[in-house]
Amino acid sequence: MPPRNALASKRSAPIFAALGDETRLRLVSQLYRGEPMSIAHLTGTAKVTRQAITKHLHVLEGAGLVRGVRQGREQLWELTPEKIDEARRCLEVISAQWDAALERLRQFVEGA
């Protein structure tokens, strides 16, 4: 059975893949403010079309980062903070692993 942190990394991979695009990262930043937003509001000053924003939102939705909520005739989009927290925890594990590896290297170099 793979180590627990390897499973967490595997679960988090789609999140990082979705966040690897500048437009999607910007959308997550906009939604991080807390209030659901429409496509029109998210497009705002962006240099991409509403159709492109919609496609990016569907990628984020597939990774579990956002969800669309129908309100009347509008589709509003909101952040799913649990997935952001999952990614943060995964990065903390990776950071701790790097810290441990660097500490071992430091001890090796100073011990030589």
C-alpha positions as CSV (number, residue, x, y, z in Angstrom):
1,M,0.0,0.0,0.0
2,P,1.4,3.5,-0.9
3,P,2.3,5.9,1.9
4,R,-0.6,8.1,3.1
5,N,1.1,11.3,1.8
6,A,1.5,9.7,-1.7
7,L,-2.3,9.1,-1.8
8,A,-2.9,12.7,-0.8
9,S,-0.5,13.9,-3.5
10,K,-2.3,11.7,-6.1
11,R,-5.7,13.1,-5.0
12,S,-4.4,16.6,-5.2
13,A,-2.8,16.3,-8.6
14,P,-6.0,17.3,-10.5
15,I,-6.2,20.4,-8.3
16,F,-2.7,21.5,-9.2
17,A,-3.2,20.7,-12.8
18,A,-6.3,22.9,-12.9
19,L,-4.5,25.7,-11.0
20,G,-1.6,25.5,-13.5
21,D,-3.3,27.8,-15.9
22,E,-3.0,31.6,-15.4
23,T,-6.7,32.2,-16.3
24,R,-8.0,29.5,-14.0
25,L,-5.8,30.7,-11.1
26,R,-7.1,34.2,-11.6
27,L,-10.7,32.9,-11.5
28,V,-10.0,31.1,-8.2
29,S,-8.5,34.3,-6.9
30,Q,-11.6,36.2,-7.8
31,L,-13.9,33.6,-6.3
32,Y,-11.8,33.5,-3.1
33,R,-13.4,36.7,-2.1
34,G,-16.3,34.6,-0.9
35,E,-19.3,35.7,-2.9
36,P,-20.7,33.6,-5.8
37,M,-20.2,35.4,-9.2
38,S,-21.7,35.2,-12.6
39,I,-19.8,34.6,-15.8
40,A,-20.4,38.2,-16.7
41,H,-18.8,39.4,-13.5
42,L,-15.9,36.9,-13.8
43,T,-15.3,37.9,-17.4
44,G,-15.2,41.6,-16.4
45,T,-11.9,43.1,-17.7
46,A,-10.5,39.7,-18.9
47,K,-9.2,39.5,-22.4
48,V,-11.0,36.2,-22.9
49,T,-14.5,35.4,-24.0
50,R,-17.3,34.3,-21.8
51,Q,-17.2,30.9,-23.6
52,A,-13.5,30.6,-22.7
53,I,-14.2,31.5,-19.0
54,T,-17.0,28.9,-19.0
55,K,-14.6,26.2,-20.2
56,H,-12.1,27.2,-17.6
57,L,-14.8,27.1,-14.9
58,H,-15.8,23.6,-16.0
59,V,-12.1,22.4,-15.7
60,L,-12.0,23.9,-12.1
61,E,-15.4,22.2,-11.4
62,G,-14.0,18.9,-12.6
63,A,-11.1,19.3,-10.1
64,G,-13.6,20.1,-7.4
65,L,-12.4,23.6,-6.9
66,V,-15.6,25.4,-7.8
67,R,-19.3,24.6,-8.2
68,G,-22.0,26.2,-10.2
69,V,-25.2,27.2,-8.5
70,R,-28.3,28.1,-10.5
71,Q,-30.0,31.3,-9.3
72,G,-32.9,32.2,-11.5
73,R,-31.7,32.5,-15.0
74,E,-28.1,32.9,-14.0
75,Q,-25.4,30.4,-13.2
76,L,-23.3,31.6,-10.3
77,W,-20.0,30.1,-9.5
78,E,-18.5,29.7,-6.0
79,L,-15.2,28.4,-4.6
80,T,-15.1,25.0,-2.9
81,P,-12.7,25.9,0.0
82,E,-12.3,22.2,1.1
83,K,-10.3,21.5,-2.1
84,I,-8.1,24.5,-1.6
85,D,-7.4,23.3,1.9
86,E,-6.6,19.8,0.6
87,A,-4.0,21.3,-1.8
88,R,-2.5,23.5,1.0
89,R,-2.1,20.4,3.2
90,C,-0.4,18.5,0.4
91,L,2.0,21.4,-0.1
92,E,2.7,21.4,3.6
93,V,3.6,17.7,3.5
94,I,5.9,18.4,0.5
95,S,7.5,21.3,2.3
96,A,8.1,19.2,5.4
97,Q,9.7,16.5,3.3
98,W,12.0,19.1,1.7
99,D,12.9,20.6,5.1
100,A,13.8,17.1,6.4
101,A,15.9,16.3,3.2
102,L,17.8,19.6,3.6
103,E,18.4,19.0,7.3
104,R,19.8,15.6,6.4
105,L,22.0,17.2,3.8
106,R,23.2,19.9,6.3
107,Q,24.0,17.2,8.8
108,F,25.9,15.2,6.2
109,V,27.9,18.2,5.0
110,E,28.7,19.4,8.5
111,G,29.6,15.9,9.6
112,A,32.1,15.4,6.8
